[in-house]
Amino acid sequence: MQVAQRMLADARFDRLSVAEIGFRIGLSDASHFVRQCRRHLGRTPGELRRLR
């Protein structure tokens, strides 16, 4: 989840969808990635991108 957090905070990864970032960290389901982000990081991937 730390790798995903760094990717979401870095503008170089904006071309990747949230689902693609989840896939790159080993999660095959976008909804599972969103749930895991909320659980471990306290926010959804979209919220993390908007907060940077």
C-alpha positions as CSV (number, residue, x, y, z in Angstrom):
1,M,0.0,0.0,0.0
2,Q,3.0,2.3,0.5
3,V,3.9,1.9,-3.1
4,A,0.4,2.7,-4.2
5,Q,0.4,5.7,-2.0
6,R,3.6,7.0,-3.6
7,M,2.2,6.3,-7.1
8,L,-1.0,8.2,-6.4
9,A,0.9,11.1,-5.0
10,D,3.3,11.4,-8.0
11,A,2.0,13.2,-11.1
12,R,4.1,11.0,-13.3
13,F,1.6,8.2,-12.7
14,D,-1.5,10.3,-13.5
15,R,-1.8,8.5,-16.9
16,L,-2.5,5.3,-15.0
17,S,-6.0,4.5,-13.9
18,V,-6.7,3.6,-10.3
19,A,-7.3,0.0,-11.4
20,E,-3.9,-0.1,-13.2
21,I,-2.1,1.1,-10.0
22,G,-4.0,-1.6,-8.0
23,F,-2.9,-4.2,-10.6
24,R,0.7,-3.1,-10.4
25,I,0.8,-3.6,-6.7
26,G,-0.8,-7.1,-7.0
27,L,-4.5,-6.6,-6.7
28,S,-6.6,-7.7,-9.7
29,D,-9.8,-6.1,-8.7
30,A,-10.2,-2.3,-8.6
31,S,-12.9,-2.3,-6.0
32,H,-10.7,-4.4,-3.7
33,F,-7.9,-1.9,-4.2
34,V,-10.3,1.0,-3.2
35,R,-11.3,-0.9,-0.1
36,Q,-7.7,-1.7,0.9
37,C,-6.7,1.9,0.4
38,R,-9.5,3.1,2.6
39,R,-8.6,0.5,5.2
40,H,-4.8,1.0,5.3
41,L,-4.4,4.7,4.2
42,G,-7.7,6.2,5.4
43,R,-8.8,7.5,2.0
44,T,-9.8,6.2,-1.4
45,P,-7.3,6.3,-4.3
46,G,-9.2,9.2,-5.9
47,E,-9.1,11.2,-2.7
48,L,-5.3,10.6,-2.3
49,R,-4.7,11.9,-5.9
50,R,-6.8,15.0,-5.3
51,L,-5.0,15.8,-2.0
52,R,-1.5,16.2,-3.4
